[in-house]
């Protein structure tokens, strides 16, 4: 965990599509490995798709709010780290 950087937190979760809205405090790009932690969730996954306003994007910057497909259920307030 020492090699991880906090890059944001979950601001919303859309269960029917398994997509989390993520408010970024640092840049993120396709191919990055993220670690989501909070409540009972503690898992890693690779970012393989990301959207802003339903438009696919390759990378996002600090301050952006992006939608990413997640492998597990998450909740608002969960922290997101980048490996």
C-alpha positions as CSV (number, residue, x, y, z in Angstrom):
1,X,0.0,0.0,0.0
2,X,3.0,2.3,0.5
3,X,3.5,2.5,-3.3
4,X,-0.1,3.7,-3.8
5,X,-1.3,7.2,-4.4
6,X,-4.8,8.3,-3.5
7,X,-6.4,9.6,-6.7
8,X,-10.0,10.3,-5.7
9,X,-13.2,8.9,-4.3
10,X,-16.4,7.4,-5.5
11,X,-19.1,10.0,-5.8
12,X,-21.9,7.7,-7.1
13,X,-22.6,4.1,-8.2
14,X,-24.9,2.9,-10.9
15,X,-25.6,-0.7,-10.0
16,X,-27.6,-1.6,-13.1
17,X,-24.6,-0.9,-15.3
18,X,-21.8,-1.6,-12.7
19,X,-20.4,1.9,-13.2
20,X,-18.9,4.1,-10.5
21,X,-18.6,7.9,-10.8
22,X,-15.1,8.8,-9.6
23,X,-14.1,12.4,-8.6
24,X,-10.4,12.7,-9.4
25,X,-7.8,14.5,-7.3
26,X,-5.0,13.2,-9.6
27,X,-4.8,12.1,-13.3
28,X,-5.9,8.7,-14.4
29,X,-5.6,6.9,-17.8
30,X,-6.7,3.7,-19.5
31,X,-4.5,0.8,-18.5
32,X,-3.8,2.2,-15.0
33,X,-4.3,-0.3,-12.1
34,X,-6.6,1.1,-9.4
35,X,-7.3,-0.1,-5.8
36,X,-10.7,0.7,-4.4
37,X,-11.1,0.5,-0.7
38,X,-14.0,1.2,1.7
39,X,-16.6,-0.6,3.7
40,X,-16.3,-4.3,2.7
41,X,-14.7,-3.5,-0.7
42,X,-11.0,-3.9,-1.1
43,X,-10.0,-4.8,-4.6
44,X,-7.8,-4.0,-7.5
45,X,-8.6,-3.7,-11.2
46,X,-7.3,-2.3,-14.4
47,X,-9.1,0.7,-15.9
48,X,-10.2,-0.6,-19.3
49,X,-12.8,2.0,-20.2
50,X,-13.5,5.5,-18.9
51,X,-16.1,8.1,-19.8
52,X,-17.0,11.7,-19.2
53,X,-20.6,12.6,-20.0
54,X,-21.0,9.2,-21.7
55,X,-18.2,10.0,-24.1
56,X,-15.2,7.5,-24.1
57,X,-11.9,9.1,-23.1
58,X,-8.3,7.8,-22.8
59,X,-7.2,9.9,-19.9
60,X,-8.6,12.3,-17.3
61,X,-7.1,15.0,-15.2
62,X,-7.4,16.2,-11.7
63,X,-10.8,17.7,-11.0
64,X,-12.6,15.5,-13.6
65,X,-15.5,13.3,-12.7
66,X,-15.3,10.1,-14.7
67,X,-17.4,7.0,-15.0
68,X,-15.5,3.7,-14.9
69,X,-16.8,0.1,-15.0
70,X,-16.1,-1.6,-11.7
71,X,-15.8,-5.3,-10.9
72,X,-17.5,-5.1,-7.5
73,X,-20.2,-3.0,-5.9
74,X,-18.9,0.2,-4.4
75,X,-20.4,3.1,-2.4
76,X,-20.1,6.9,-2.3
77,X,-17.0,7.9,-0.3
78,X,-14.9,4.9,-1.0
79,X,-11.3,5.9,-1.7
80,X,-9.5,5.1,-4.9
81,X,-5.8,4.6,-5.2
82,X,-3.5,4.2,-8.1
83,X,-0.7,1.6,-8.1
